[in-house]
Amino acid sequence: MRHTLFIILFALSSCSNQKPQEDSSHQSKEMDNTSNIEYALVIHGGAGTILKENLTDEYEQKYLLALEFALKTGEDILKRGGTSLEAVQASINTMEDSPLFNAGKGAVFTNAGTNEMDASIMEGENMEAGAVGGVGNIRNPINAAIAVMNNSEHVMLTGKGAEQFAKEQNLELVDPSYFHTQRRWESLQKVKAKDIGSVEEFKEYKYGTVGAVALDKFGNIVAGTSTGGMTNKKWNRIGDSPIIGAGTYANNKTCGVSCTGHGEYFIRYAVAHDISAAMEYKGMTVAEAGDYVINKKLLDAKGSGGAIVLDRFGNVAMPFNSKGMYRGFVKSNGEKEVKIFRD
């Protein structure tokens, strides 16, 4: 009798341990691949119909150097033990200060000939977030989003109120003329004149937006996004970039995400959060989740764009369904990549 009871108990014990062994095996595989990763940083500078034949060698090199500089700026902070928040802010600041990207200095023009910028930030450790929308005199909108997160009880501020808050926070304000670049101004005139076909065709040409996601040595993930919006937009239109869960999302249990593309679709399908949810509820990896949401769900809905994704083990994904995306990543183990085109 005792012998029989022992066999039954042993069998039950074996069955109860079976599932956890499978789960831990899957997790070990993830950790084995990135166990030496102390930090990681992934960035993007926009997605769209970015074709090699439409980009001169000079501009291609300018973009590559700008992406390299953004990565190095953020990595230097992570390498010396800085936080993921500091790294994301610094990386995005470099792209906001460059006229190459549709954010900050290089922001596109509205139909009224003004610049209206949006930005957001989110921390994966505590799920805190901050955002600003429709601002026109804040040199670095991502800094304002961080101030909203850290120094207010709110998540999003817009327009004149956001600008007043930035002033009270002693952030750098500039005259709106600071954002005027001839290249963006000419783009607006082309849309208005419809010289390149239709307005819809132009929208498909190139989506701006910059973003960064970082994992620091403390294991915290932070994601941030900044944009000048859509050329020729009207009525104070705001896209996905400042909306938590649409253009930006971070959760240490899953991943950090920053998106770029046709914002209306990213809002409707809550793309940033959806990638995280695919990992949390379907057990997908960053690569699987990113591909599923960007190249399946979003594409089926006829939405165009891409995302950068980073998990707590340092795994990176940079999926996009457009012709190209300015993108790159760097890890503490020396892995690094900077690309523009699909190949």
Backbone hydrogen bonds in HBPLUS format (Angstrom, degrees):
<---DONOR---> <-ACCEPTOR-->    atom                        ^
c    i                          cat <-CA-CA->   ^        H-A-AA   ^      H-
h    n   atom  resd res      DA  || num        DHA   H-A  angle D-A-AA Bond
n    s   type  num  typ     dist DA aas  dist angle  dist       angle   num
A0005-LEU N   A0001-MET O   2.97 MM   4  6.23 160.4  2.01 152.0 157.0     1
A0006-PHE N   A0002-ARG O   2.95 MM   4  6.15 152.0  2.03 145.4 152.9     2
A0007-ILE N   A0003-HIS O   3.19 MM   4  6.47 153.4  2.26 143.6 149.8     3
A0008-ILE N   A0004-THR O   3.09 MM   4  6.40 158.6  2.14 149.9 155.3     4
A0009-LEU N   A0005-LEU O   2.97 MM   4  6.18 166.9  1.99 153.4 156.5     5
A0010-PHE N   A0006-PHE O   2.93 MM   4  6.06 155.0  2.00 146.4 153.6     6
A0011-ALA N   A0007-ILE O   2.97 MM   4  6.17 156.0  2.03 146.7 152.9     7
A0012-LEU N   A0008-ILE O   2.98 MM   4  6.26 159.9  2.02 151.2 156.5     8
A0013-SER N   A0009-LEU O   2.96 MM   4  6.10 156.0  2.02 145.0 151.7     9
A0014-SER N   A0010-PHE O   2.97 MM   4  6.23 152.9  2.05 145.5 152.4    10
A0015-CYS N   A0011-ALA O   3.06 MM   4  6.35 156.8  2.11 148.7 154.2    11
A0016-SER N   A0012-LEU O   3.02 MM   4  6.22 161.7  2.05 151.8 156.3    12
A0017-ASN N   A0013-SER O   3.18 MM   4  6.30 138.0  2.36 140.2 150.2    13
A0018-GLN N   A0015-CYS O   3.18 MM   3  5.23 151.7  2.27 101.3 109.8    14
A0021-GLN N   A0017-ASN O   3.23 MM   4  6.29 152.6  2.31 146.1 153.4    15
A0022-GLU N   A0018-GLN O   3.26 MM   4  6.60 147.9  2.37 143.9 152.0    16
A0022-GLU N   A0019-LYS O   2.97 MM   3  5.14 119.2  2.35 101.9 116.9    17
A0023-ASP N   A0019-LYS O   2.99 MM   4  6.35 161.1  2.03 158.2 163.4    18
A0024-SER N   A0020-PRO O   2.85 MM   4  5.99 170.1  1.86 154.5 157.2    19
A0025-SER N   A0021-GLN O   2.96 MM   4  5.98 143.3  2.10 136.3 146.3    20
A0026-HIS N   A0022-GLU O   3.09 MM   4  6.38 153.7  2.16 146.0 151.7    21
A0027-GLN N   A0023-ASP O   2.96 MM   4  6.29 160.3  2.00 151.8 157.6    22
A0028-SER N   A0024-SER O   2.78 MM   4  5.87 152.6  1.86 142.1 150.1    23
A0029-LYS N   A0025-SER O   3.05 MM   4  6.27 148.4  2.15 141.7 149.4    24
A0030-GLU N   A0026-HIS O   3.24 MM   4  6.62 154.8  2.31 144.5 150.1    25
A0031-MET N   A0027-GLN O   2.93 MM   4  6.22 162.3  1.96 152.6 157.7    26
A0032-ASP N   A0028-SER O   2.64 MM   4  5.75 153.0  1.71 151.6 159.4    27
A0033-ASN N   A0029-LYS O   3.20 MM   4  6.32 151.5  2.29 141.7 147.6    28
A0034-THR N   A0031-MET O   3.18 MM   3  5.21 135.0  2.40  95.7 107.7    29
A0035-SER N   A0031-MET O   2.58 MM   4  4.95  99.1  2.22 150.8 161.6    30
A0037-ILE N   A0034-THR O   2.98 MM   3  5.33 162.9  2.01 120.8 121.8    31
A0332-SER N   A0039-TYR O   3.06 MM 293  5.40 150.1  2.15 157.4 150.1    32
A0040-ALA N   A0215-LEU O   3.06 MM 175  5.15 153.0  2.13 137.6 141.6    33
A0215-LEU N   A0040-ALA O   2.86 MM 175  5.15 161.1  1.90 154.1 155.3    34
A0041-LEU N   A0330-VAL O   2.92 MM 289  5.44 156.1  1.98 162.0 167.1    35
A0330-VAL N   A0041-LEU O   2.86 MM 289  5.44 149.3  1.96 155.4 164.4    36
A0042-VAL N   A0213-VAL O   2.95 MM 171  5.41 162.2  1.99 157.9 163.8    37
A0213-VAL N   A0042-VAL O   2.87 MM 171  5.41 154.9  1.93 159.1 166.0    38
A0043-ILE N   A0328-GLY O   2.83 MM 285  5.48 165.1  1.85 161.6 165.7    39
A0328-GLY N   A0043-ILE O   3.15 MM 285  5.48 144.1  2.28 148.2 143.4    40
A0044-HIS N   A0211-GLY O   2.98 MM 167  5.27 151.9  2.06 141.1 140.9    41
A0211-GLY N   A0044-HIS O   2.99 MM 167  5.27 153.1  2.07 144.7 142.1    42
A0045-GLY N   A0326-TYR O   2.77 MM 281  4.81 152.0  1.85 129.3 132.4    43
A0326-TYR N   A0046-GLY O   2.93 MM 280  5.64 149.3  2.02 169.2 173.3    44
A0207-TYR N   A0047-ALA O   2.72 MM 160  5.21 140.8  1.87 133.8 146.8    45
A0048-GLY N   A0324-GLY O   3.05 MM 276  5.68 158.7  2.10 152.9 153.6    46
A0050-ILE N   A0048-GLY O   2.86 MM   2  5.51 131.1  2.10 107.0  91.8    47
A0324-GLY N   A0048-GLY O   2.96 MM 276  5.68 142.8  2.10 165.1 175.5    48
A0049-THR N   A0205-TYR O   2.84 MM 156  4.80 123.8  2.16 105.9 122.9    49
A0054-ASN N   A0051-LEU O   2.94 MM   3  5.31 147.0  2.05 108.5 118.8    50
A0055-LEU N   A0052-LYS O   3.20 MM   3  5.23 161.8  2.23 104.4 110.0    51
A0060-GLU N   A0056-THR O   2.87 MM   4  6.10 157.1  1.92 155.1 162.5    52
A0061-GLN N   A0057-ASP O   3.04 MM   4  6.20 159.6  2.08 145.5 149.8    53
A0062-LYS N   A0058-GLU O   3.04 MM   4  6.30 149.1  2.13 140.3 149.5    54
A0063-TYR N   A0059-TYR O   2.93 MM   4  6.16 160.7  1.97 151.6 155.2    55
A0064-LEU N   A0060-GLU O   2.99 MM   4  6.22 162.5  2.03 148.7 153.8    56
A0065-LEU N   A0061-GLN O   2.91 MM   4  6.03 162.0  1.94 148.7 153.4    57
A0066-ALA N   A0062-LYS O   2.95 MM   4  6.12 152.3  2.03 143.1 151.1    58
A0067-LEU N   A0063-TYR O   2.92 MM   4  6.16 157.1  1.97 152.1 157.7    59
A0068-GLU N   A0064-LEU O   2.90 MM   4  6.10 158.6  1.94 146.9 153.4    60
A0069-PHE N   A0065-LEU O   2.88 MM   4  6.06 154.6  1.94 144.7 151.5    61
A0070-ALA N   A0066-ALA O   3.02 MM   4  6.23 154.8  2.08 142.6 149.1    62
A0071-LEU N   A0067-LEU O   2.98 MM   4  6.23 159.9  2.02 150.9 156.1    63
A0072-LYS N   A0068-GLU O   2.88 MM   4  6.10 165.7  1.90 152.5 156.6    64
A0073-THR N   A0069-PHE O   2.90 MM   4  5.99 159.1  1.94 147.9 153.6    65
A0074-GLY N   A0070-ALA O   3.18 MM   4  6.36 163.2  2.21 145.4 149.2    66
A0075-GLU N   A0071-LEU O   2.78 MM   4  5.93 161.8  1.81 154.6 160.9    67
A0076-ASP N   A0072-LYS O   2.92 MM   4  5.93 159.9  1.96 147.8 152.1    68
A0078-LEU N   A0074-GLY O   3.15 MM   4  6.50 161.9  2.18 150.7 155.3    69
A0079-LYS N   A0075-GLU O   2.74 MM   4  5.82 162.5  1.77 161.1 165.8    70
A0080-ARG N   A0076-ASP O   3.38 MM   4  6.42 149.6  2.48 134.2 139.9    71
A0082-GLY N   A0077-ILE O   2.74 MM   5  4.93 149.1  1.83 158.0 150.0    72
A0081-GLY N   A0078-LEU O   3.07 MM   3  5.15 160.1  2.11 107.9 111.3    73
A0087-ALA N   A0083-THR O   3.07 MM   4  6.38 156.9  2.13 147.3 153.9    74
A0088-VAL N   A0084-SER O   2.92 MM   4  6.05 163.9  1.95 150.0 153.6    75
A0089-GLN N   A0085-LEU O   3.00 MM   4  6.12 167.1  2.02 150.0 154.0    76
A0090-ALA N   A0086-GLU O   2.99 MM   4  6.11 166.6  2.01 147.4 151.3    77
A0091-SER N   A0087-ALA O   2.94 MM   4  6.05 163.3  1.97 149.6 154.5    78
A0092-ILE N   A0088-VAL O   2.98 MM   4  6.07 168.3  2.00 152.2 155.7    79
A0093-ASN N   A0089-GLN O   2.88 MM   4  6.01 152.9  1.95 147.4 155.9    80
A0094-THR N   A0090-ALA O   3.24 MM   4  6.52 151.4  2.32 145.3 150.4    81
A0095-MET N   A0092-ILE O   3.05 MM   3  5.18 119.9  2.43  99.2 114.1    82
A0096-GLU N   A0092-ILE O   2.80 MM   4  6.06 150.7  1.88 154.7 164.5    83
A0097-ASP N   A0093-ASN O   2.93 MM   4  6.06 140.2  2.09 144.3 154.0    84
A0098-SER N   A0095-MET O   3.27 MM   3  5.08 154.8  2.34  95.1 102.5    85
A0105-LYS N   A0096-GLU O   2.69 MM   9  5.81 149.7  1.78 167.9 166.4    86
A0103-ALA N   A0101-PHE O   2.88 MM   2  5.60 133.2  2.10 106.0  91.6    87
A0209-THR N   A0102-ASN O   3.35 MM 107  5.33 153.7  2.42 115.8 122.2    88
A0228-GLY N   A0102-ASN O   2.88 MM 126  5.19 128.9  2.14 125.6 119.9    89
A0106-GLY N   A0103-ALA O   3.26 MM   3  5.40 144.3  2.40 135.6 125.4    90
A0107-ALA N   A0104-GLY O   2.99 MM   3  5.36 159.1  2.03 127.5 126.2    91
A0232-ASN N   A0109-PHE O   2.88 MM 123  6.15 159.4  1.92 155.5 156.8    92
A0110-THR N   A0114-THR O   2.75 MM   4  5.35 157.5  1.80 152.4 159.8    93
A0113-GLY N   A0110-THR O   2.98 MM   3  5.19 162.3  2.01 109.9 114.7    94
A0111-ASN N   A0233-LYS O   2.98 MM 122  5.55 171.7  1.98 145.5 144.3    95
A0117-MET N   A0135-VAL O   2.81 MM  18  5.12 170.4  1.82 145.3 147.9    96
A0135-VAL N   A0117-MET O   3.00 MM  18  5.12 166.7  2.02 144.9 142.1    97
A0118-ASP N   A0227-THR O   3.01 MM 109  5.42 157.2  2.07 144.4 151.7    98
A0227-THR N   A0118-ASP O   2.88 MM 109  5.42 160.2  1.92 161.7 160.6    99
A0119-ALA N   A0132-VAL O   2.97 MM  13  5.47 156.8  2.02 153.0 152.6   100
A0132-VAL N   A0119-ALA O   2.92 MM  13  5.47 156.2  1.98 150.6 156.4   101
A0120-SER N   A0225-THR O   2.88 MM 105  5.44 152.8  1.96 152.6 157.9   102
A0225-THR N   A0120-SER O   2.98 MM 105  5.44 157.2  2.04 149.7 153.6   103
A0121-ILE N   A0130-GLY O   2.88 MM   9  5.41 147.1  1.99 160.5 166.2   104
A0130-GLY N   A0121-ILE O   3.04 MM   9  5.41 154.7  2.10 145.2 149.4   105
A0122-MET N   A0223-ALA O   2.89 MM 101  5.46 142.7  2.04 157.7 166.4   106
A0223-ALA N   A0122-MET O   3.02 MM 101  5.46 159.7  2.06 155.1 161.2   107
A0123-GLU N   A0128-GLU O   2.94 MM   5  5.47 162.4  1.98 156.7 161.9   108
A0127-MET N   A0123-GLU O   2.95 MM   4  5.29 126.2  2.25 136.6 148.9   109
A0124-GLY N   A0221-ILE O   2.66 MM  97  5.02 162.5  1.69 174.3 168.6   110
A0252-ASN N   A0124-GLY O   3.01 MM 128  4.54 169.9  2.02 109.1 105.8   111
A0131-ALA N   A0155-VAL O   2.57 MM  24  5.90 122.0  1.90 156.5 172.1   112
A0157-LEU N   A0131-ALA O   3.01 MM  26  6.41 152.4  2.09 142.7 147.5   113
A0133-GLY N   A0157-LEU O   2.98 MM  24  6.46 137.6  2.16 141.3 151.7   114
A0159-GLY N   A0133-GLY O   2.81 MM  26  6.26 151.0  1.89 160.0 169.9   115
A0174-VAL N   A0137-ASN O   2.84 MM  37  5.19 156.7  1.89 139.8 147.5   116
A0139-ARG N   A0172-GLU O   3.15 MM  33  5.98 157.5  2.20 149.8 156.3   117
A0143-ASN N   A0140-ASN O   2.92 MM   3  5.59 138.4  2.10 119.6 129.8   118
A0144-ALA N   A0141-PRO O   3.03 MM   3  5.10 122.9  2.37  96.8 111.4   119
A0145-ALA N   A0141-PRO O   3.03 MM   4  6.41 152.9  2.10 150.6 158.2   120
A0146-ILE N   A0142-ILE O   3.03 MM   4  6.29 155.0  2.10 145.7 151.8   121
A0147-ALA N   A0143-ASN O   3.01 MM   4  6.24 150.5  2.10 138.9 147.1   122
A0148-VAL N   A0144-ALA O   2.92 MM   4  6.21 151.7  2.00 148.1 155.5   123
A0149-MET N   A0145-ALA O   3.06 MM   4  6.36 156.4  2.11 145.2 151.2   124
A0150-ASN N   A0146-ILE O   2.87 MM   4  6.10 163.6  1.89 153.6 157.9   125
A0151-ASN N   A0147-ALA O   2.70 MM   4  5.36 154.6  1.77 145.9 152.6   126
A0162-ALA N   A0158-THR O   3.18 MM   4  4.88 156.0  2.25 110.7 114.1   127
A0162-ALA N   A0159-GLY O   3.10 MM   3  5.42 119.3  2.49 103.6 117.3   128
A0163-GLU N   A0159-GLY O   3.06 MM   4  6.42 154.6  2.13 149.9 157.8   129
A0164-GLN N   A0160-LYS O   2.85 MM   4  6.08 153.4  1.92 148.5 155.4   130
A0165-PHE N   A0161-GLY O   2.96 MM   4  6.17 157.4  2.01 145.6 151.9   131
A0166-ALA N   A0162-ALA O   2.93 MM   4  6.17 155.8  1.98 144.9 151.5   132
A0167-LYS N   A0163-GLU O   3.02 MM   4  6.26 149.4  2.11 141.8 149.8   133
A0168-GLU N   A0164-GLN O   3.00 MM   4  6.32 157.0  2.05 149.1 154.9   134
A0169-GLN N   A0165-PHE O   2.95 MM   4  6.19 131.5  2.19 141.7 155.6   135
A0171-LEU N   A0166-ALA O   3.03 MM   5  5.42 171.6  2.04 161.6 158.8   136
A0170-ASN N   A0167-LYS O   3.03 MM   3  5.10 159.3  2.08 106.9 111.4   137
A0178-TYR N   A0175-ASP O   2.84 MM   3  5.76 169.7  1.85 134.0 137.4   138
A0179-PHE N   A0176-PRO O   3.14 MM   3  5.91 153.6  2.22 119.7 124.5   139
A0180-HIS N   A0177-SER O   3.08 MM   3  5.25 164.7  2.10 110.1 114.7   140
A0185-TRP N   A0181-THR O   3.03 MM   4  6.26 155.6  2.09 152.1 159.9   141
A0186-GLU N   A0182-GLN O   2.93 MM   4  6.09 158.9  1.97 152.0 156.3   142
A0187-SER N   A0183-ARG O   3.16 MM   4  6.40 145.5  2.29 137.3 146.6   143
A0188-LEU N   A0184-ARG O   3.10 MM   4  6.43 151.5  2.18 145.3 151.5   144
A0189-GLN N   A0185-TRP O   3.13 MM   4  6.49 157.0  2.19 146.5 152.5   145
A0190-LYS N   A0186-GLU O   3.00 MM   4  6.26 150.8  2.09 146.6 154.1   146
A0191-VAL N   A0187-SER O   3.12 MM   4  6.41 155.1  2.18 147.1 153.0   147
A0192-LYS N   A0188-LEU O   2.97 MM   4  6.24 167.7  1.98 155.3 158.7   148
A0193-ALA N   A0189-GLN O   2.89 MM   4  6.01 151.6  1.97 144.1 152.0   149
A0194-LYS N   A0190-LYS O   2.73 MM   4  5.62 115.2  2.15 132.1 149.0   150
A0195-ASP N   A0190-LYS O   3.10 MM   5  5.33 146.8  2.21 143.2 150.2   151
A0194-LYS N   A0191-VAL O   3.03 MM   3  4.76 137.0  2.22  91.5 104.5   152
A0197-GLY N   A0194-LYS O   3.34 MM   3  5.39 155.7  2.40 110.9 109.0   153
A0202-PHE N   A0198-SER O   3.10 MM   4  6.47 151.9  2.19 144.1 151.4   154
A0203-LYS N   A0199-VAL O   2.96 MM   4  6.30 153.3  2.03 150.1 157.4   155
A0204-GLU N   A0200-GLU O   3.24 MM   4  6.54 140.8  2.41 140.5 149.6   156
A0204-GLU N   A0201-GLU O   3.16 MM   3  5.28 129.1  2.43  96.1 109.0   157
A0205-TYR N   A0202-PHE O   2.83 MM   3  5.02 145.1  1.95 103.5 115.0   158
A0210-VAL N   A0226-SER O   2.78 MM  16  5.36 164.7  1.80 164.5 170.0   159
A0226-SER N   A0210-VAL O   2.85 MM  16  5.36 161.7  1.88 154.7 156.6   160
A0212-ALA N   A0224-GLY O   3.00 MM  12  5.47 154.7  2.07 145.3 150.3   161
A0224-GLY N   A0212-ALA O   2.88 MM  12  5.47 154.1  1.95 161.4 168.9   162
A0214-ALA N   A0222-VAL O   2.95 MM   8  5.51 157.1  2.01 155.1 162.1   163
A0222-VAL N   A0214-ALA O   3.05 MM   8  5.51 151.4  2.13 148.8 157.4   164
A0216-ASP N   A0220-ASN O   3.15 MM   4  5.68 156.7  2.21 147.5 152.9   165
A0219-GLY N   A0216-ASP O   2.96 MM   3  5.46 164.0  1.98 117.4 121.4   166
A0233-LYS N   A0230-MET O   3.12 MM   3  5.56 143.3  2.26 143.1 137.8   167
A0237-ARG N   A0234-LYS O   3.02 MM   3  5.85 139.8  2.18 124.2 132.4   168
A0243-ILE N   A0240-ASP O   2.88 MM   3  5.20 155.6  1.94 117.8 125.9   169
A0246-ALA N   A0243-ILE O   3.03 MM   3  5.46 156.9  2.08 126.2 133.1   170
A0247-GLY N   A0243-ILE O   3.09 MM   4  5.83 156.8  2.14 155.9 163.3   171
A0245-GLY N   A0248-THR O   2.73 MM   3  5.60 177.3  1.73 160.2 160.9   172
A0273-HIS N   A0245-GLY O   2.94 MM  28  4.49 166.0  1.96 127.8 123.1   173
A0272-ALA N   A0246-ALA O   3.20 MM  26  4.99 153.3  2.28 115.6 120.8   174
A0259-CYS N   A0247-GLY O   2.86 MM  12  4.83 155.7  1.92 148.6 148.5   175
A0249-TYR N   A0257-VAL O   3.08 MM   8  5.17 150.9  2.16 145.4 144.0   176
A0257-VAL N   A0249-TYR O   2.67 MM   8  5.17 158.8  1.71 164.1 163.9   177
A0251-ASN N   A0255-CYS O   2.85 MM   4  5.44 151.3  1.93 142.8 152.5   178
A0254-THR N   A0251-ASN O   2.86 MM   3  5.50 151.8  1.94 120.4 128.6   179
A0256-GLY N   A0310-LEU O   2.82 MM  54  5.34 144.3  1.95 144.5 156.1   180
A0310-LEU N   A0256-GLY O   3.09 MM  54  5.34 149.1  2.19 146.3 153.5   181
A0258-SER N   A0308-ILE O   3.19 MM  50  5.51 150.9  2.27 145.7 153.3   182
A0308-ILE N   A0258-SER O   2.95 MM  50  5.51 154.2  2.02 152.0 160.2   183
A0260-THR N   A0306-GLY O   2.97 MM  46  5.42 155.8  2.03 150.9 146.9   184
A0306-GLY N   A0260-THR O   2.70 MM  46  5.42 161.2  1.73 165.3 171.8   185
A0262-HIS N   A0304-SER O   2.94 MM  42  5.79 161.9  1.98 166.3 168.3   186
A0265-TYR N   A0262-HIS O   3.04 MM   3  5.96 138.9  2.21 131.0 138.1   187
A0267-ILE N   A0263-GLY O   2.89 MM   4  6.13 144.7  2.01 153.7 163.3   188
A0268-ARG N   A0264-GLU O   3.08 MM   4  6.27 168.9  2.09 144.1 147.1   189
A0269-TYR N   A0265-TYR O   3.00 MM   4  6.09 156.6  2.06 148.7 154.2   190
A0271-VAL N   A0266-PHE O   3.20 MM   5  5.15 154.2  2.27 136.7 144.5   191
A0270-ALA N   A0267-ILE O   3.17 MM   3  5.06 163.8  2.20 103.6 108.4   192
A0274-ASP N   A0270-ALA O   2.83 MM   4  5.89 151.1  1.92 154.1 163.4   193
A0275-ILE N   A0271-VAL O   3.06 MM   4  6.30 149.4  2.16 153.8 158.4   194
A0277-ALA N   A0273-HIS O   2.77 MM   4  6.05 157.6  1.82 154.5 161.8   195
A0278-ALA N   A0274-ASP O   2.90 MM   4  6.07 148.9  1.99 143.4 150.9   196
A0279-MET N   A0275-ILE O   3.30 MM   4  6.61 143.7  2.44 139.4 148.0   197
A0279-MET N   A0276-SER O   3.12 MM   3  5.24 125.9  2.43  96.6 110.2   198
A0280-GLU N   A0276-SER O   2.92 MM   4  6.23 157.7  1.97 149.1 156.0   199
A0281-TYR N   A0277-ALA O   2.76 MM   4  5.70 173.7  1.76 155.7 157.7   200
A0282-LYS N   A0278-ALA O   3.09 MM   4  5.09 138.1  2.27 113.7 125.0   201
A0284-MET N   A0278-ALA O   3.40 MM   6  6.03 170.0  2.41 132.6 131.4   202
A0283-GLY N   A0279-MET O   3.18 MM   4  4.80 126.9  2.48 112.4 118.8   203
A0289-ALA N   A0285-THR O   2.85 MM   4  5.96 170.3  1.86 157.0 160.0   204
A0290-GLY N   A0286-VAL O   2.91 MM   4  5.87 163.3  1.94 144.6 150.0   205
A0291-ASP N   A0287-ALA O   3.04 MM   4  6.04 162.1  2.07 143.3 148.6   206
A0292-TYR N   A0288-GLU O   2.90 MM   4  5.98 158.3  1.95 146.3 152.9   207
A0293-VAL N   A0289-ALA O   3.04 MM   4  6.18 166.1  2.06 152.3 154.9   208
A0294-ILE N   A0290-GLY O   2.96 MM   4  5.88 164.7  1.99 150.1 154.7   209
A0295-ASN N   A0291-ASP O   2.85 MM   4  5.15 142.1  2.00 127.4 139.8   210
A0297-LYS N   A0292-TYR O   3.00 MM   5  6.46 162.3  2.04 159.6 162.1   211
A0298-LEU N   A0293-VAL O   2.80 MM   5  5.88 161.2  1.83 156.5 162.7   212
A0300-ASP N   A0296-LYS O   2.85 MM   4  5.83 156.6  1.90 147.4 154.2   213
A0301-ALA N   A0297-LYS O   3.19 MM   4  6.40 137.0  2.39 136.1 146.9   214
A0301-ALA N   A0298-LEU O   3.09 MM   3  5.11 127.5  2.38  93.7 107.7   215
A0303-GLY N   A0298-LEU O   2.84 MM   5  5.10 164.8  1.87 154.2 149.2   216
A0302-LYS N   A0299-LEU O   2.88 MM   3  4.84 158.0  1.93 106.0 112.1   217
A0321-ASN N   A0305-GLY O   2.92 MM  16  5.79 162.1  1.95 166.4 165.4   218
A0307-ALA N   A0319-PRO O   2.95 MM  12  5.79 153.1  2.02 168.6 173.4   219
A0309-VAL N   A0317-ALA O   2.82 MM   8  5.06 157.2  1.87 159.9 159.1   220
A0317-ALA N   A0309-VAL O   2.97 MM   8  5.06 151.7  2.05 142.8 144.6   221
A0311-ASP N   A0315-ASN O   3.09 MM   4  5.48 154.4  2.15 146.7 154.7   222
A0314-GLY N   A0311-ASP O   3.08 MM   3  5.50 164.5  2.10 115.2 119.5   223
A0325-MET N   A0340-ILE O   2.91 MM  15  5.29 149.0  2.01 157.9 164.3   224
A0327-ARG N   A0339-LYS O   2.97 MM  12  5.50 162.4  2.00 169.6 166.2   225
A0339-LYS N   A0327-ARG O   2.90 MM  12  5.50 161.3  1.93 147.2 153.3   226
A0329-PHE N   A0337-GLU O   2.85 MM   8  5.46 145.1  1.97 146.6 157.4   227
A0337-GLU N   A0329-PHE O   3.00 MM   8  5.46 154.5  2.07 153.4 153.9   228
A0331-LYS N   A0335-GLU O   2.90 MM   4  5.27 146.3  2.01 156.4 156.7   229
A0334-GLY N   A0331-LYS O   3.05 MM   3  5.65 160.4  2.09 121.1 123.2   230
